[in-house]
Amino acid sequence: MEQKQFDKIKNGNGFIAALDQSGGSTPKALAAYGVPESSYSSEDEMFDLVHEMRTRIITSPAFNPDHILGAILFEQTMDSKIEGKYTGDYLWDEKGIVPFIKVDKGLADEEKGVQLMKPNPGLDDLLKRANERNMFGTKMRSVIKEPNKDGIKDVVDQQFDVGKQIIEAGLVPIIEPEVDINSDLKESIEEMLRDEILKHLNTLKEDQLVMLKLTIPSKANLYKTLIDHPNVVRVVALSGGYSRDEANEMLKKNDGLIASFSRALSQDLNADQSDEAFNAELEKAVLSIYNASI
């Protein structure tokens, strides 16, 4: 773990950009960007197009280290290059932005009101490659839809088990048990989730450090005990389907919680925009999310 990168993530002002749409969510991300499915005829072409989109975002002057601490990449983006450098190296060497990699393989079917992560037998190989590509940390997502104690426990158990594997590989895991914003019992879920995460944090050794990525809570400052925990490097928030304005307003009410938005970051960007218009829209998004995060 590079100390400069650790200090930036731990103490820096700003937010983490999520540029990690995977195979399942990439068509939606491209469509929102103005690139319909008729524009590509294979998965390779689709990933080339989304890499062009991400490259345009990352190389924009609006995507800068004064406001952005880190960026979460998809595996294919990590293995692709920007201006002759692997994306992670470009982010850190040219932009001063810390690179992370999404490592989960998607969600299993819903059981007990939750969706666990699918099995990931190739994780050790991916972590080895992540180190070769100079990633700082990883991200992995599960989803909670109902206040089912057993289901929530299963999600957090799985996240921390895999998290320890990632720590062993020398990387910092972002543990992401997303709470569905459409749940009628979102607040109850969040209280159960906080308590379950806290139990796990309290069993970690001093040098076992994690980050958390959580849906912005309905009750402001619900996650303050997690933010202040000595084993937590940083707690970041996903927008989870809230609009940018809504997510920013909720985020401002939570001390120490910073953004890690995906859709809310890129919602007004379009493939047909001129560079001037594209950069202006991205700058507007970056500044609003930055202000909400600090």
SULSULBEL-V338315 format. One record per run of one state. SS is the DSSP state (@ for helix, = for strand, . for the rest). FROM is the first residue (numbers start at 1). TO is the last residue. If there is no record, write none. Layout:
ss->(SS	SS)
from->(FROM	FROM)
to->(TO	TO)
//
This chain:
ss->(.	@	.	=	.	@	.	@	.	@	.	=	.	@	.	=	.	=	@	.	=	.	=	.	=	.	=	.	=	.	@	.	=	.	@	.	=	.	@	.	=	.	@	.	=	.	@	.	=	.	@	.	@	.)
from->(1	3	12	15	20	23	33	37	40	43	60	68	74	75	79	81	83	85	87	96	98	103	107	108	111	112	114	116	117	118	123	133	137	145	149	169	172	180	186	202	210	216	224	228	232	239	244	253	258	260	263	267	275	294)
to->(2	11	14	19	22	32	36	39	42	59	67	73	74	78	80	82	84	86	95	97	102	106	107	110	111	113	115	116	117	122	132	136	144	148	168	171	179	185	201	209	215	223	227	231	238	243	252	257	259	262	266	274	293	294)
//
